[in-house]
Amino acid sequence: MSTNLIKAYEQVNKSTVSSRELEASVLLRASTLLKQCQDNWGRDGNLAALHYALEYNQKMWTVFQSELARPDHPLPVEMRQNLLQLSLFIDQRIFQVMATPEPGKLTAIIDINCNLAAGLRGSAGEA
């Protein structure tokens, strides 16, 4: 192989993100959006940011639900069922916040997203 091809492969390999890392990044982005809303509660423009953050979280968790429901998903069935139960809690909490917005209601979603991201990165408690 030529040196240029090897360098190109190494560059792609460095920039390729594992699916676990991608999922962790998405979870952390979702948490960050909600935390910013929580920290800026009551400020002008925060309602639009809250709507966006909730929608982002809802879409993300819908994708997770879809993946976890696949019969050929590689996770053990019990773990998938537990994560699906957790996703139902997230859905309920998102609807609660939409119906009656309160900053404290965001904490559970933020914490769950951060803890799952830490687990995916293999560093529980560090996120």
Contact map, one row per residue, 1 for C-alpha under 8 A:
1110110000000000000000000000000000000000000000000000000000000000000000000000000000000000000000000000000000000000000000000000000
1111110000000000000000000000000000000000000000000000000000000000000000000000000000000000000000000000000000000000000000000000000
1111111000000000000000000000000000000000000000000000000000000000000000000000000000000000000000000000000000000000000000000000000
0111111100000000000000000000000000000000000000000000000000000000000000000000000000000000000000000000000000000000000000000000000
1111111110000000000000000000000000000000000000000000000000000000000000000000000000000000000000000000000000000000000000000000000
1111111111000000000000000000000000000000000000000000000000000000000000000000000000000000000000000000000000000000000000000000000
0011111111100000000000000000000000000000000000000000000000000000000000000000000000000000000000000000000000000000000000000000000
0001111111110000000000000000000000000000000000000000000000000000000000000000000000000000000000000000000000000000000000000000000
0000111111111000000000000000000000000000000000000000000000000000000000000000000000000000000000000000000000000000000000000000000
0000011111111100000000000000000000000000000000000000000000000000000000000000000000000000000000000000000000000000000000000000000
0000001111111110000000000000000000000000000000000000000000000000000000000000000000000000000000000000000000000000000000000000000
0000000111111111000000000000000000000000000000000000000000000000000000000000000000000000000000000000000000000000000000000000000
0000000011111111000000000000000000000000000000000000000000000000000000000000000000000000000000000000000000000000000000000000000
0000000001111111100000000000000000000000000000000000000000000000000000000000000000000000000000000000000000000000000000000000000
0000000000111111100000000000000000000000000000000000000000000000000000000000000000000000000000000000000000000000000000000000000
0000000000011111110000000000000000000000000000000000000000000000000000000000000000000000000000000000000000000000000000000000000
0000000000000111111011000000000000000000000000000000000000000000000000000000000000000000000000000000000000000000000000000000000
0000000000000001111111000000000000000000000000000000000000000000000000000000000000000000000000000000000000000000000000000000000
0000000000000000111111100000000000000000000000000000000000000000000000000000000000000000000000000000000000000000000000000000000
0000000000000000011111110000000000000000000000000000000000000000000000000000000000000000000000000000000000000000000000011000000
0000000000000000111111111000000000000000000000000000000000000000000000000000000000000000000000000000000000000000000000011000000
0000000000000000111111111100000000000000000000000000000000000000000000000000000000000000000000000000000000000000000000000000000
0000000000000000001111111110000000000000000000000000000000000000000000000000000000000000000000000000000000000000000010010000000
0000000000000000000111111111000000000000000000000000000000000000000000000000000000000000000000000000000000000000000111011000000
0000000000000000000011111111100000000000000000000000000000000000000000000000000000000000000000000000000000000000000010000000000
0000000000000000000001111111110000000000000000000000000000010000000000000000000000000000000000000000000000000000000000000000000
0000000000000000000000111111111000000000000000000000000000010000000000000000000000000000000000000000000000000000110110000000000
0000000000000000000000011111111100000000000000000000000000000000000000000000000000000000000000000000000000000000110010000000000
0000000000000000000000001111111110000000000000000000000000000000000000000000000000000000000000000000000000000000000000000000000
0000000000000000000000000111111111000000000000000000100110000000000000000000000000000000000000000000000000000100100000000000000
0000000000000000000000000011111111100000000000000000000000000000000000000000000000000000000000000000000000001110110000000000000
0000000000000000000000000001111111110000000000000000000000000000000000000000000000000000000000000000000000000100000000000000000
0000000000000000000000000000111111111000000000001100100000000000000000000000000000000000000000000000000000000000000000000000000
0000000000000000000000000000011111111100000000000100110000000000000000000000000000000000000000000000000001000100000000000000000
0000000000000000000000000000001111111110000000000000000000000000000000000000000000000000000000000000000001100100000000000000000
0000000000000000000000000000000111111111000000000000000000000000000000000000000000000000000000000000000000000000000000000000000
0000000000000000000000000000000011111111100001001100100000000000000000000000000000000000000000000000001000000000000000000000000
0000000000000000000000000000000001111111100000000000000000000000000000000000000000000000000000000000001101000000000000000000000
0000000000000000000000000000000000111111100000000000000000000000000000000000000000000000000000000000000000000000000000000000000
0000000000000000000000000000000000011111111001000000000000000000000000000000000000000000000000000000000000000000000000000000000
0000000000000000000000000000000000001111111001000000000000000000000000000000000000000000000000000000001000000000000000000000000
0000000000000000000000000000000000000001111101000000000000000000000000000000000000000000000000000000000000000000000000000000000
0000000000000000000000000000000000000001111111000000000000000000000000000000000000000000000000000000000000000000000000000000000
0000000000000000000000000000000000000000011111100000000000000000000000000000000000000000000000000000000000000000000000000000000
0000000000000000000000000000000000000000001111111000000000000000000000000000000000000000000000000000000000000000000000000000000
0000000000000000000000000000000000001001111111111100000000000000000000000000000000000000000000000000000000000000000000000000000
0000000000000000000000000000000000000000000111111110000000000000000000000000000000000000000000000000000000000000000000000000000
0000000000000000000000000000000000000000000011111111000000000000000000000000000000000000000000000000000000000000000000000000000
0000000000000000000000000000000010001000000011111111100000000000000000000000000000000000000000000000000000000000000000000000000
0000000000000000000000000000000011001000000001111111110000000000000000000000000000000000000000000000000000000000000000000000000
0000000000000000000000000000000000000000000000111111111000000000000000000000000000000000000000000100000000000000000000000000000
0000000000000000000000000000000000000000000000011111111100000000000000000000000000000000000000000000000000000000000000000000000
0000000000000000000000000000010011001000000000001111111110000000000000000000000000000000000000000000000000000000000000000000000
0000000000000000000000000000000001000000000000000111111111000000000000000000000000000000000001000000000000000000000000000000000
0000000000000000000000000000000000000000000000000011111111100000000000000000000000000000000000000000000000000000000000000000000
0000000000000000000000000000010000000000000000000001111111110000000000000000000000000000000000000000000000000000000000000000000
0000000000000000000000000000010000000000000000000000111111111000000000000000000000000000000000000000000000000000000000000000000
0000000000000000000000000000000000000000000000000000011111111100000000000000000000000000001001000000000000000000000000000000000
0000000000000000000000000000000000000000000000000000001111111110000000000000000000000000000000000000000000000000000000000000000
0000000000000000000000000110000000000000000000000000000111111111000000000000000000000000000000000000000000000000000000000000000
0000000000000000000000000000000000000000000000000000000011111111100000000000000000000010011000000000000000000000000000000000000
0000000000000000000000000000000000000000000000000000000001111111110000000000000000000000000000000000000000000000000000000000000
0000000000000000000000000000000000000000000000000000000000111111111000000000000000000000000000000000000000000000000000000000000
0000000000000000000000000000000000000000000000000000000000011111111100000000000000000000000000000000000000000000000000000000000
0000000000000000000000000000000000000000000000000000000000001111111110000000000000010010000000000000000000000000000000000000000
0000000000000000000000000000000000000000000000000000000000000111111111000000000000000000000000000000000000000000000000000000000
0000000000000000000000000000000000000000000000000000000000000011111111001000000000000000000000000000000000000000000000000000000
0000000000000000000000000000000000000000000000000000000000000001111111001000000100110000000000000000000000000000000000000000000
0000000000000000000000000000000000000000000000000000000000000000111111101000000100010000000000000000000000000000000000000000000
0000000000000000000000000000000000000000000000000000000000000000011111111000000000000000000000000000000000000000000000000000000
0000000000000000000000000000000000000000000000000000000000000000000011111000000000000000000000000000000000000000000000000000000
0000000000000000000000000000000000000000000000000000000000000000000001111100000000000000000000000000000000000000000000000000000
0000000000000000000000000000000000000000000000000000000000000000001111111110000000000000000000000000000000000000000000000000000
0000000000000000000000000000000000000000000000000000000000000000000000011111000000000000000000000000000000000000000000000000000
0000000000000000000000000000000000000000000000000000000000000000000000001111101100000000000000000000000000000000000000000000000
0000000000000000000000000000000000000000000000000000000000000000000000000111111100000000000000000000000000000000000000000000000
0000000000000000000000000000000000000000000000000000000000000000000000000011111110000000000000000000000000000000000000000000000
0000000000000000000000000000000000000000000000000000000000000000000000000001111111000000000000000000000000000000000000000000000
0000000000000000000000000000000000000000000000000000000000000000000000000011111111100000000000000000000000000000000000000000000
0000000000000000000000000000000000000000000000000000000000000000000110000011111111110000000000000000000000000000000000000000000
0000000000000000000000000000000000000000000000000000000000000000000000000000111111111000000000000000000000000000000000000000000
0000000000000000000000000000000000000000000000000000000000000000000000000000011111111100000000000000000000000000000000000000000
0000000000000000000000000000000000000000000000000000000000000000000100000000001111111110000000000000000000000000000000000000000
0000000000000000000000000000000000000000000000000000000000000000100110000000000111111111000000000000000000000000000000000000000
0000000000000000000000000000000000000000000000000000000000000000000000000000000011111111100000000000000000000000000000000000000
0000000000000000000000000000000000000000000000000000000000000000000000000000000001111111110000000000000000000000000000000000000
0000000000000000000000000000000000000000000000000000000000001000100000000000000000111111111000000000000000000000000000000000000
0000000000000000000000000000000000000000000000000000000000000000000000000000000000011111111100000000000000000000000000000000000
0000000000000000000000000000000000000000000000000000000000000000000000000000000000001111111110000000000000000000000000000000000
0000000000000000000000000000000000000000000000000000000000001000000000000000000000000111111111000000000000001000000000000000000
0000000000000000000000000000000000000000000000000000000001001000000000000000000000000011111111100000000000000000000000000000000
0000000000000000000000000000000000000000000000000000000000000000000000000000000000000001111111110000000000000000000000000000000
0000000000000000000000000000000000000000000000000000000000000000000000000000000000000000111111111000000011001000000000000000000
0000000000000000000000000000000000000000000000000000010001000000000000000000000000000000011111111100000000000000000000000000000
0000000000000000000000000000000000000000000000000000000000000000000000000000000000000000001111111110000000000000000000000000000
0000000000000000000000000000000000000000000000000000000000000000000000000000000000000000000111111111100010000000000000000000000
0000000000000000000000000000000000000000000000000000000000000000000000000000000000000000000011111111110011000000000000000000000
0000000000000000000000000000000000000000000000000010000000000000000000000000000000000000000001111111100000000000000000000000000
0000000000000000000000000000000000000000000000000000000000000000000000000000000000000000000000111111100000000000000000000000000
0000000000000000000000000000000000000000000000000000000000000000000000000000000000000000000000011111110000000000000000000000000
0000000000000000000000000000000000000000000000000000000000000000000000000000000000000000000000011111111010000000000000000000000
0000000000000000000000000000000000000000000000000000000000000000000000000000000000000000000000001001111111000000000000000000000
0000000000000000000000000000000000001100100000000000000000000000000000000000000000000000000000000000111111100000000000000000000
0000000000000000000000000000000000000100000000000000000000000000000000000000000000000000000000000000011111100000000000000000000
0000000000000000000000000000000000000000000000000000000000000000000000000000000000000000000010011000111111111000000000000000000
0000000000000000000000000000000001100100000000000000000000000000000000000000000000000000000010001000011111111100000000000000000
0000000000000000000000000000000000100000000000000000000000000000000000000000000000000000000000000000001111111110000000000000000
0000000000000000000000000000000000000000000000000000000000000000000000000000000000000000000000000000000011111111000000000000000
0000000000000000000000000000001000000000000000000000000000000000000000000000000000000000010010000000000011111111100000000000000
0000000000000000000000000000011101100000000000000000000000000000000000000000000000000000000000000000000001111111110000000000000
0000000000000000000000000000001000000000000000000000000000000000000000000000000000000000000000000000000000111111111000000000000
0000000000000000000000000000000000000000000000000000000000000000000000000000000000000000000000000000000000011111111100000000000
0000000000000000000000000011011000000000000000000000000000000000000000000000000000000000000000000000000000001111111110000000000
0000000000000000000000000011001000000000000000000000000000000000000000000000000000000000000000000000000000000111111111000000001
0000000000000000000000000000000000000000000000000000000000000000000000000000000000000000000000000000000000000011111111100001101
0000000000000000000000010010000000000000000000000000000000000000000000000000000000000000000000000000000000000001111111110001000
0000000000000000000000111011000000000000000000000000000000000000000000000000000000000000000000000000000000000000111111111000001
0000000000000000000000010000000000000000000000000000000000000000000000000000000000000000000000000000000000000000011111111111111
0000000000000000000000000000000000000000000000000000000000000000000000000000000000000000000000000000000000000000001111111111000
0000000000000000000110110000000000000000000000000000000000000000000000000000000000000000000000000000000000000000000111111110000
0000000000000000000110010000000000000000000000000000000000000000000000000000000000000000000000000000000000000000000011111111000
0000000000000000000000000000000000000000000000000000000000000000000000000000000000000000000000000000000000000000000001111111000
0000000000000000000000000000000000000000000000000000000000000000000000000000000000000000000000000000000000000000000001111111111
0000000000000000000000000000000000000000000000000000000000000000000000000000000000000000000000000000000000000000001101101111111
0000000000000000000000000000000000000000000000000000000000000000000000000000000000000000000000000000000000000000001001000011111
0000000000000000000000000000000000000000000000000000000000000000000000000000000000000000000000000000000000000000000001000011111
0000000000000000000000000000000000000000000000000000000000000000000000000000000000000000000000000000000000000000011011000011111
